[in-house]
């Protein structure tokens, strides 16, 4: 909450908005992608993100340069996304 620089009320309002917009994907749904994700990810802690990217056929947003050590899943950093959105 400290990092958001919001009041407690604003913070919890934001959390409620996010809860309505976020779709939870179960580990069971990711199971078919785990083996490939484990092979792809340079950081085992990020395996679930790679499995989800494989399932959804989408890119990953991360400033972690290590995640770019593979060439199957596109990884965008914040600066790249900002440029793509026209807000840079």
N, C-alpha and C positions, 0 to 999 in steps of 0.2 A: 504494500500500500504506500510505503514511503517513496518508492521510485515513481509512482504515478503523479505525485504532487497534487493529489486531489483530496478533498475532504472525505471523511468516512462515508457520509451520505452519497457523495458523487461516486466514490469507489464502488459501493454496493449496488448503486444504480447501474453502473457499467457492467458489473458482474452479472446482473440479471439480464441485461441486454445480450451479453455474450452467451449466456445459458440458452436463450431462445434461438440463437443463430448457429450454435455449434452442434454438429452431428457427431455423436460418439460412435466409433467403430470398434467393435469387440475384437479381442485377440483371436477369437474363433473365425471371424471373417477374414483376418489377415493370415491365418494359418497356411493357405496355399502359396503365399508369397514369402514366407519366412526364410526358407532355404536359400532362395535367390538373393533376398535382401542381406542375409548374413554373408554371402559371398561378395556382394557389391560394396557394402559399407566399410569404410576405413576405420570406423569407430563403432565397436559393438553396442555402445550405449544408444546409437542412433538407428539401430536395426528397425525399430517399429516405424520410424519415419520413412525409411526406404521401402518397407513392406507396403505402407499406405500409398506411397507414390507409385509403386508398381500396380497396386489394385486400382487406383484411380487414373492411372496413366497421366500423371501430372508431375510438375517440377516441385522442388523443395526450396523454401526460402530460408537461407541460413548465411550467416557471416563466417561460418567455420570453413576455412580454406581446405581443410583435410577432406571434406565431403566431395570436393571436386576431383579427387584422385581416382575416380571411376568415370566412365563415359556413357553409361546407360541412362542415367537420370540427370536432367538438367538441374543445376543448383544456382539460384539467383541470390545475390547479396542485396542488402537494403538499397545501396546506391543504384544498382542495376534496375531494380523494381521502380525506384523513384524516377529514373530516366524514362523507363517504359510507360509509366503512367502520366508523364508530362509534368511532374512536379519537381524536377531537379533544378 
